[in-house]
Structure formats: structure tokens, C-alpha cells
Amino acid sequence: MSKSSTIPAVRGFRDVLPEECAHWQRLEAAARDLFARYGFGEIRLPILERTELFARAVGETTDIVEKEMFSFRDRDKEETAVALRPEATASVVRAYLESGLVHRDRQARLFYAGPMFRRERPQRGRYRQFYQIGAEVLGRDDALADAELLVWLVRYFDQVGARGTRIELNSLGDAACRPAYRERLRQFGLAHLDALCGDCHRRLQRNPLRLLDCKVADCRAVIERAPVMRDSLCAACTAHFDEVRLLLDQERVPYVLNLRLVRGLDYYCRTAFEIVAEGEGLGAQNAIGGGGRYDGLVAMLGGPEVAGVGFALGLDRVAMATPAAKDAAPGPAALVLPLEPRAVAPALRLATQLRDEGLVVAVEPAGRSLKALLGVANRRRARLAVILGPDELAAGRATVRDLASSADRRQALDLGAPGAELARWVRAEVGAS
Ligand code: AMP
């Protein structure tokens, strides 16, 4: 029979193995704990949405919608294009409207965690399936809501030990002042047409703001000199931004102004921010999170005029910017070693009993020598080995070996109901509470 070839994962998709998962779980647990303190409830959203949700919310002319969505026709409903969600804010707003939260709990504070999908060029820190933890505050247009989110973020980074994070902050204006700025930017682009890439030529026609997030080096050099939104902010946007900054200063939230910061999604207005990790390891993909205000989005998705502000953290990248636990996970409290087939059933009974009591227990298959099994126990850094061999079965007593001292104890083992007494003893021995 010819050997089958292995089947690799799809390009840009990867597995997160237990050791890395343990790190991620700590990051997620810290986020959940902090969200609870800030009054956020969790929302679990579908991964598949109608493509038009993102086209409308994120913007037809954004890279995400133009180039990066995994969008396809549903086999049963050919007329419906569906997409793997590239981000979750649009879904949160859809759910807020569809579920009636907009009426029941207009100032909903929601958080989510889960995978997002973008067809970007894969590289270290950039995947086609990546994970985000995000939060949205609906129904609040006041600067306090923005400031609270930024305080949450610095507290979170402190708590998980993220090294060298920097918040970059800008205001993108609103429907009152942005059109005039867009026009200034368009004029600037037209004056520098020769130096801009083909994509930027298109952006200039359809959505000049997108010039600001072109990644082509030559374009970047031109855009460095482009007019900035700040000089066009209206009085209301200026006052809002000033208040956000005042609150951040009061709470000693460090940030830098980045007047050329725009976000890759059209729906943002006023406050926009990005969190950059300066530490080693992330390379070019050093944006670990971003967010901002999206006051027009709820109405854009068919709801009433309701404001909103939120952020998303890239969990893959936050994990890269935070230290994993130094100590490897502890080994099992006990490893149960049946030396012969007859010992398998009592071994399972004993293991189950110990596990029911809350201990971490592993049980090995029968059929290997005691020496081989003790080797396994050492490699797995078990505290105790519980040996069930022919002698033990005959005597109705298990041998319990302390693997640190190699001292053996014989412990009664009632084969009818093995484990109860032994479990108590093991528990006391490993000092579990
Ligand atoms: P965005 O809203 O696009 O700025 O995304 C928020 C955060 O998600 C970013 O700051 C990244 O940390 C993370 N992120 C976005 N795209 C990817 C990707 N392709 N791979 C890994 N992380 C990503």
C-alpha cells in the first residue's frame, strides 16, 4: 500500500497548540476579568455574515472589502453572498439592531473574542485567520466613553505585562468637518498625482481619505506632507477631542498624537487610536490593537442615530508582545501505571476517582515494563507514580512511589471500589487543597 501524503493547513491558517493556548487563555481571562469590572457583557457572534454587511459598514473602498474578504455564494441561496467576518464591529451593530438591544439597552457595553478572517499576505504576526478581543460601547457620544476604553487598555497591558506599548491618538472629525478635509486631501493628491501609485489614483476618485493608509513607500513619502485633519476639525470635534485628552491626562494614560493616523475602515469618526508594541519580536506587524468612534455606523446599518466607540486587540500579536509563563506547566499529581491488562480497569477507576477529587492525573496503557513506565512518569514530571502490577493486584494494595525521593509506600486498594482511600492519601501527599 502506498503511503498517503500529509495534508497541510491552508496558507495563512495555523494551529494554536496547547502551550500557546495556555498563554492565550491567560490573556483572555485577564480581559474577561477587566471587562467585568468595566461593566461589559459578552456577545458571541456568528462567523459568517452577509457580505453586504461589511461592504456597507467597513466601506466598499477599503482594502478589507476590496481585496481581503473571504466572500462566496451560499450554495443553497445563490443570490446571497456571505463572508467570513473580517472584523466584528459591523456584526455587533447588526446584532444590537436585530436583537432589539437598541431599544432595551441602548447604552449596551459589549465585548467579544474570536477569530476574524482577512486574505492578507501571510507573514509573521499576520495571518488569514487571526483572533481579536474587542469591546463596543453603544449609545454614548461623550468623551468619557472614549477615555474609559483607553484606560481599560492601559490597565490591561499592565496586567498582562505587555512590554513597550504606545497609544497613538488622533481625531478624524465628523460629518460636519470631514467633507472639507476630504476635499483638501483630494486637491493635494491631484497636485501630486505623478508620485502616487495606481491604487492611490483610484482612491483619490472614490475615497481620498484612504490615501493616508497606502503602504507603498513612495506614496508614504508624499503623504507625509499632506494636510492633516486636525487643522480642519470643527469646534464640536475639537472640544470632544480636548475632553478625551484631558481625561486621559488625568488618569495618566500616556499617548502620542499621530495626526496622520487613519484607520483601515471607513466608519470611524472623531477619536481614532492604535496601539503599537515597540518591543522586539513583532517586526513590521507591530499594531496590536486599534479602535475609535463610529457615530454614524448604527444609522448606516439601518438603525437610529446612535453613537458608538470601541476597539479590537489582535490576540495573536498581544501574545507575541507578552511574556509566556516562565515555568512549564506542572506535571500531573499522579500517573497511574497498570503493568498488565488485568490492571487496566482498576487503573481507570482509580484515575477517575482522583480526577473527580480535582487532581490532575494521567493513566498509561498497559503492556510496558515498570522501568519503561517509570521513565514516562519522570519525563512527564509526575509527583507520584501509582503502580498496579500483579503483586499489587494480588495483595489488594497499590505501590505509590514518590518520584522525587523514589520512596515507595504500599497503600490499600480495594479492588471493588479502588481509590477512595488512596485518593485521600494522594491528595494529602501532594498537598492539594
Ligand atoms: P484593525 O481593526 O484592522 O486595526 O485590527 C485590529 C487589530 O487586529 C490589529 O491591530 C492587529 O493586532 C490585529 N490584526 C488585524 N489583522 C491581522 C492579521 N491579518 N493577522 C493578525 N492580526 C491582525
Residues whose N, C-alpha, C, O or C-beta is under 5 A from the ligand:
A	BS01	AMP	R118 E120 G125 R126 Y127 F130 A287 I288 G289 G290 A312 L313 G314 D316 R317
